[in-house]
């Protein structure tokens, strides 16, 4: 599969271009196309990471199929032969890195769930003894497992960084009924995926979900699900609190960039072939472990 830095489909109406993905309107549906772009520190790198887009798209499709009994989702198909005829000229480019999904109204909340003390949660815990305002037992080490997973939502910012908000603030934004539903679904999805992945030798430290309103106001899972870009996976056989974990995301890239004299603003520095290759291998390893394929 040839790397794709960005898609170019003149016959399709593009609705949005994100850091990694282009979103098109196709008849009454939405087409997601996941490129091989990669970002770090909110800056998109100039070089693509081979297979990354295909891996992210197929991992999401895998989870949409495996979690639809918990909550319905927007996934229709990722087989270009089943897409509307207007997509036919681009079948080759779409194969493996796209999915056709239902059009819906997105809820403006990032639904983050944490099962371990890591990332920004660790920094917050060190400062306040809490994570996003939620009381946590004292004396936990970095990367320690929490007594139970916690729901730590944030705003969905169009630009800049998302901001952590309390559950009460979620209620104010979308109403009590919807807020309780997305919290329930988020925790249920995390618990299912966490147990599923442990059997495959992976720890799911944290992840984020997005939800929308489908037909008749039904809450459905949308966007991506449980990918290395939206989740923190660790190698189970290597896991222990208090020491660095074996990651399955773009940590190799971040670590490399931290060694440079770069201000983390555009333009990004050029990436060595070795860093690109090793990052791609990480994504491939995650794909194999998660899907068994």
N, C-alpha and C positions, 0 to 999 in steps of 0.2 A: 504494500500500500504506500503510495507516494505521499510524503508529508504535505499538509495543507495549512498554510499560514492564515489565509482567509478565504471564504467562499465568495464566488462571483456568479450569481444566477440572474441575469438581466430580465428574464421572463417572470421572476417572482418578486413580490412586494416585500421588501425588508422592513420589519417593524422596529428592530433594535439590534445593535451590535455591542456585545459586552466584552469583557476582557478575554474570554475564551470562545464565546458562542455567538453565532448569528441566529436571529429569530425572524422567520418569514410567515406571512399570512398566505395560506393556500385554501382557497374557497372559504368554507366556514371553519377551517381547522388551522392549527399552528404547526410549523415545521421547525424543529430545532436542528441546527447543524453545529457540531462541536469541532472546532479547529484544533490544530496542534500548537497554538500559542500557549505561552506560559508566562505568568506574572509572578513577581516577588516584590514585597513591600509596596504593593499597589502600582507597580510599574511593569508594563508589558515588555518582555525581552524581544530582541530583534530576530532571534533564531527560533524556529519551531522545534518541538521535541517529538521525534517520530513515534507514531502509534498512540500518543497521549489522548487525542480526541476520540479515536475509535474505542480505546479502553474505557474512558469516562462514560461515553454514550452506552456502551454495552453493559457496563456494571450497573448503571441506572436501570436499564431495561430488565436486567436480572432481578434487581430488588423490587421493581414495580410488580413483576410477576409473583414474587415470593411473599409480598406483603399485602396483596389486594384483599385478603381475608380480614386484615386488621382495619384498613381504611381503603376505600376505592381511590383510584388515581387517574391522572389525565392521559396515560399511555394508550395509544391505539395500536400502532405497529412500527417496527423499524425495518420492515421489508420494502425497499423502494418499488418492487413490483406491485405493491398494494397502495402506493401513493396516487393521488390524482394525476391525470394525464399530463398536466402542465409541468410536472416534475420529471417526466420521462427523459428529456434531453440531458439531465444531470444525474442519471441513475448511477453511473460509475463513481462519480465523486461522492454521492450520498451513501453509497453502500458502506455499512459498518460504522458510520460516524453521525448518523441522523436518526431522528424519530418523529413520527407524526403524532400529535397530541390534541386533546380537546381544547377548545378555546374556553377560557373561564376568567372570572374576576379574581385577581391576586389579592390575598390579605396582606396588609402592609407590616407584617411581623416576621422576623427571623426566629424560628423555633429551635433554640439551642438546648441540647441536653448534655449534661456532664456526668460521667460516672467515676472520674478520677480527678485528682488535683493536678492540673497541668495548664500550660499556656498562660493566658491572661488570668485564669482562675487562680493559679498559684501566686501570681503577683498580687492579686486582690487579697488572697488569704494571708499573705505575709504582712500586708499593710493593715488589714482590718479584722482579721480572724474570721471573716465571712467570705462567701463567694457571691458576688452580685446581690449583696444584702441578705443572703440566706445564711442562717446560723449553721456553722460546721464545727464538729468536735475539735478541740484544741490539740496541738502536738502532732498533727499529721505531717509526714514527710512529703516532699515533692514526688509526684506520680503515685501517691497512695490512693487506694480505692476508697471512694466515699461510702458511708453506711448504706446509702441508697442513691440512685440517680436523681439529679436535680434539674428542674426546668428553669433556664436562665435566658429569657427572651431578649431580643433587641429590636430596635427600629430597623426598617429596611430603607437605608439612605440611598437616594438617587445618585448623590455625589458624596465623596468623602467617606468617613468611617461610620459604621453603624454604632448606635449607642445602646448600652444595656438599659433595660427598663424593668420595673417590677411587674408582677402579675396584675396588681391593681391598675397599673397604667395600661396594660393590655386590655383589661376590661373597659377602661374609658375609651380606648381607640376603636374596638370592634364589638363591644357588648359582652355581657357575662356568659351567655349561652355559647357563643362562638369561642370565647377565650377558654372556657372549660373544656370544650371539645378538642381544640388544638393541643392543649396541654395533655389531655388524656391520650390522644393519638401519638403525640411526640414520645411520651414515656413508654407506651406500648410498643412502638416501632423500635425504640432503643433496646428495650428488654429482649425482644425477639431477636434482633440482629446481634446483640451482644452474645447471647447463648449460641446462636448459629455460628458465629465467628470463632468462639472459643474452641468449638469442635474442629475448626480448621486451623488452629494454632495462632489465631490473632486476638488481640485485646482491642476492643472498641472503647477508646478513652472518652471521646466526645464526638458529636456530630450535629449537623443542623438540617432542618427540614423547612420547606415552605408549603403553604396550603392556599387553596383558592376555593371559590364557590362555583360549583358546577350547576347542572340543571336543578331547578326548584330550590336553589340555595344550599344544596348538599355540599358539605365540606369534603374536599378531595386533596390528596397529596399531589404536588406539582413540582416542576423544576427538575433538579437532579436528586438522587437518593444514595446515600452511603457510599460515595466515591472517595478516593484519596484527596480530592480537592475540597470536599465538604466535611471530611471526617479525619480524626486522628487515630490511625491504626498502629499498634505495636506488636512485635513478635513475642508470642506467649512464652516460648522456651527461654527467652532472654529477659523476661520481665522481672523487675524487682523495684520496690519503692526506693527513692533516694539516689538512684543512679540514672544516667542518660539511657533513653530507650531506643530500640531499633525501629525507625520510622519507615512508612511506606508512602511518602508524599514527596514534596519538592524540597525537603530539608537539605539535601545535598547541594541544591542550587543556592538556597539561603546561606548555608555555611560558607560556600565559596564566595558569595558576594560580600559577606562580612569580613573577608580577608582583604578586600580591596579598599582603596582610598576613593570611595564613591559615596556621594551624599544622598543616595536613595531617591533621587529625583531624575526625571527624564533629561537627557537620553540615557538609556541603559548601557552598561559596558558590554563589549562583545564576549560571547561565551565560548570557552574552549570545547573542542569536539569531545574530550573526555567527560566533561561535566554534562553535556547533552546526552551522551551515550549512557552514562550511569543513571541519570534521571529517568531516561526512558526505561531502563532495566528495572528500576524500582516500581514504576507503574505496571510493567508487564508481570512482575512478581506478585503485586497486589491482585491483579486480574486473575492469575492462576489460582492463588490461594482462596480468593472469594468465590469464584465461580466453579472451580474444579476443572476448568477447560484449558 
